[in-house]
Amino acid sequence: MTADGDGAVSDGLDKESIRERVWDDLEESGQARFPFPPHGRIPNFAGASEAADRLAEQPEWEAATTIKTNPDAPQLPVRRRALREGKTVYMAVPRLRDERCFLKLDPADLEDYDAATTVSGSSKHGEQVGPDAVDRVDLIVSGSVAVTERGGRIGKGEGYSDLEYAVLRDLGLVDDGTPVATTVHERQLIDDPVATGAHDVSMTLVVTPDRTIRLDESDQPAGIDWDLLDDERLEEIPVLKRLRDRETDS
């Protein structure tokens, strides 16, 4: 899949200009947290733990036994809290570069939750599994650079978060009713119109340290849009070739 904002888009501001504005603002306001600089990444922010606590108060969280989340620093408190509450956590292998493209963190099999939920520790302590071994996902937690109050998300521009969702959707592990949440700083909330593509996943729950924004469920991408994938991306990501072959054979 192409980077965020590529493909057919609705009217709105260019995503890259919004990213730069938000990264600059977090840094200049002193609200960015390690790792520095916030630019070029899902930025960590002051109050990330409080946002995780607020997310954990929501019924979608309480009902979930299996969570798929991103590996970035601001969602570290989310991952740790999930394990401590007995929830299984899945994260994608970076860039989906392996046939076994997900890391499974089962709290029953782990001794050190803090170590297992870091970027480096997840690959050491987690179990790398193929898509056929992934349980149905009850809640997705995504990292964001910016998000609108209507649930439009801007990632860091590589498109992998939306692609991971599309893979799970193709496998029948998520559907339109699967809640998709993000935890962000208030300064990451924007009211600009954002150019969006049909492959962009909408947030149904936006949580900051201070408030929760609950959004009506909208139609999510129905699966992988093969027209957005070039041959190079198909070669780089083994699970895509496998799913494409399965679709061709059916």
C-alpha positions in Angstrom: 0.0 0.0 0.0 1.2 3.4 -0.7 2.1 6.0 1.9 -0.7 7.8 3.8 -2.7 10.1 1.6 -1.8 8.5 -1.7 -4.4 7.1 -4.1 -7.8 8.6 -4.5 -8.4 11.3 -1.8 -11.2 13.6 -0.6 -10.6 17.3 -0.4 -8.4 18.4 2.5 -4.9 19.6 3.5 -1.8 17.7 2.6 -0.9 15.2 5.3 2.8 16.0 5.3 2.2 19.6 6.1 0.0 18.6 9.0 2.6 16.2 10.3 5.4 18.8 10.3 3.1 21.3 12.1 2.2 18.8 14.8 5.8 17.6 15.3 7.0 21.2 15.5 4.3 22.1 18.0 4.9 19.2 20.3 8.6 20.0 20.4 8.3 23.8 20.8 5.6 23.5 23.5 7.7 21.0 25.5 5.0 18.4 25.3 7.1 15.9 23.4 8.8 13.1 25.3 11.6 10.6 24.6 12.6 9.6 22.0 13.6 12.9 20.5 13.1 14.5 18.1 9.4 13.8 17.7 9.8 14.3 13.9 9.5 11.3 11.6 7.9 9.0 14.2 4.7 8.4 16.1 5.5 11.1 18.7 5.6 10.3 22.4 3.9 12.9 24.5 3.4 14.2 28.1 0.4 12.4 29.6 0.7 9.1 27.6 0.2 7.1 30.8 -2.9 9.1 31.7 -4.3 8.6 28.3 -3.7 4.8 28.6 -5.5 4.9 32.0 -8.5 6.7 30.4 -8.6 4.2 27.5 -8.7 1.4 30.1 -11.9 2.9 31.6 -13.8 2.5 28.3 -16.2 -0.4 27.8 -14.4 -1.4 24.5 -11.3 -2.0 26.5 -13.0 -3.8 29.3 -14.7 -6.1 26.9 -11.6 -6.9 24.9 -9.5 -10.1 25.6 -7.3 -9.7 22.5 -5.8 -6.3 21.4 -3.7 -5.5 18.4 -1.5 -2.4 19.0 1.4 -0.5 17.5 4.9 -0.8 18.9 5.6 2.9 19.4 6.6 4.7 22.6 3.4 6.6 23.4 1.4 3.3 23.4 3.9 1.5 25.7 1.6 2.2 28.7 -1.3 0.7 26.7 0.6 -2.5 26.0 1.8 -2.9 29.6 -1.6 -2.3 31.0 -3.2 -4.8 28.7 -0.8 -7.6 29.8 -1.3 -6.7 33.4 -5.1 -7.1 32.9 -4.6 -10.5 31.3 -5.2 -9.4 27.7 -3.3 -10.9 24.8 -1.5 -8.4 22.7 -0.5 -8.6 19.1 1.9 -6.4 17.3 3.0 -6.5 13.7 6.6 -7.5 12.8 8.2 -4.3 11.5 7.2 -3.7 7.9 5.4 -7.1 7.9 8.7 -8.4 6.5 8.3 -12.0 7.6 5.8 -14.7 6.7 5.2 -15.0 10.5 4.3 -11.3 10.5 2.8 -10.9 14.0 4.3 -11.0 17.5 2.0 -12.5 20.1 2.4 -11.4 23.8 0.5 -13.8 25.9 0.5 -12.7 29.6 0.3 -16.3 30.7 3.6 -17.0 29.0 5.6 -13.9 30.1 7.4 -13.1 33.3 8.6 -9.5 32.7 5.8 -7.5 31.1 7.9 -4.3 31.1 10.6 -5.9 29.1 8.3 -7.7 26.7 6.4 -4.5 25.7 9.4 -2.5 24.5 10.2 -2.3 20.8 13.3 -4.5 21.2 11.9 -6.7 24.0 8.8 -7.7 22.1 10.8 -9.5 19.5 12.8 -11.2 22.2 10.0 -12.2 24.5 7.0 -12.4 22.1 6.1 -15.4 20.0 6.3 -14.7 16.3 3.3 -16.2 14.6 1.8 -16.4 11.1 -1.6 -14.9 10.4 -3.4 -18.3 10.7 -2.3 -18.4 14.4 -3.7 -15.0 15.3 -6.9 -14.9 17.4 -9.8 -12.7 16.5 -9.0 -9.1 17.5 -11.4 -7.3 19.9 -9.8 -3.9 19.9 -7.2 -2.1 17.8 -5.0 0.6 19.2 -3.2 2.8 16.7 -0.5 5.4 17.1 -1.1 8.7 15.5 0.8 11.8 14.5 -2.5 13.7 14.3 -6.2 12.9 14.4 -9.3 14.9 13.7 -12.2 15.0 16.1 -14.2 13.1 13.4 -11.7 10.2 13.6 -9.5 10.9 10.6 -6.0 9.6 11.5 -2.6 10.8 10.1 0.2 8.3 10.7 3.9 8.9 10.0 3.4 8.3 6.3 4.5 4.8 5.5 1.0 3.2 5.4 1.8 0.1 7.4 -0.9 0.6 10.0 -3.7 0.7 7.4 -2.1 -2.3 5.7 -2.0 -4.3 8.9 -5.7 -3.6 9.3 -6.4 -4.6 5.7 -4.5 -7.9 6.3 -6.5 -8.7 9.4 -9.7 -7.7 7.6 -8.9 -10.0 4.7 -8.4 -12.8 7.2 -11.7 -12.2 8.9 -10.0 -11.3 12.2 -11.6 -7.8 12.3 -14.7 -6.3 10.8 -16.6 -3.0 10.7 -17.7 -3.4 14.3 -14.1 -3.8 15.6 -13.4 -0.6 17.6 -10.2 1.3 16.6 -8.7 3.6 19.2 -5.8 6.0 19.4 -4.2 7.8 22.4 -2.9 11.2 21.7 -2.0 14.6 23.3 -4.6 17.3 23.0 -2.2 19.2 20.8 -2.4 16.3 18.2 -6.1 16.9 17.8 -6.8 19.0 14.7 -9.9 20.5 13.1 -8.5 20.8 9.6 -10.1 18.9 6.7 -7.7 16.0 5.9 -7.2 14.4 2.6 -8.1 10.7 3.0 -8.0 7.6 0.9 -10.4 4.7 0.7 -7.8 2.6 2.4 -7.5 4.9 5.5 -8.8 3.4 8.7 -11.0 5.7 10.8 -10.7 5.9 14.6 -13.9 5.2 16.6 -12.3 6.2 19.9 -9.9 9.1 20.4 -8.5 9.3 23.9 -6.3 12.1 25.3 -5.2 12.5 29.0 -8.2 14.8 29.5 -11.1 13.5 27.5 -12.6 10.7 25.4 -14.1 11.3 22.0 -16.4 8.6 20.9 -17.3 8.5 17.2 -20.1 6.7 15.3 -18.9 3.6 13.6 -18.3 4.3 9.9 -17.5 2.0 7.0 -13.9 0.8 7.3 -11.8 -0.6 4.5 -13.1 -3.9 3.4 -9.7 -5.5 3.0 -6.6 -5.2 0.9 -6.9 -2.8 -2.1 -4.6 -4.6 -4.5 -4.6 -1.7 -6.9 -2.6 0.3 -4.4 0.2 -2.3 -4.1 3.1 -2.3 -6.5 5.2 -5.3 -7.4 8.0 -4.2 -5.1 5.7 -4.0 -2.0 4.3 -7.4 -2.9 7.8 -8.9 -3.0 8.8 -7.2 0.3 5.8 -8.5 2.3 5.4 -12.3 2.1 1.9 -12.4 3.6 0.6 -10.2 0.8 1.8 -12.7 -1.8 0.2 -15.5 0.2 -3.1 -13.7 0.4 -3.0 -12.8 -3.3 -2.3 -16.4 -4.3 -5.2 -17.5 -2.1 -7.5 -15.0 -3.7 -6.4 -16.1 -7.2 -6.9 -19.7 -6.4 -10.4 -19.2 -5.0 
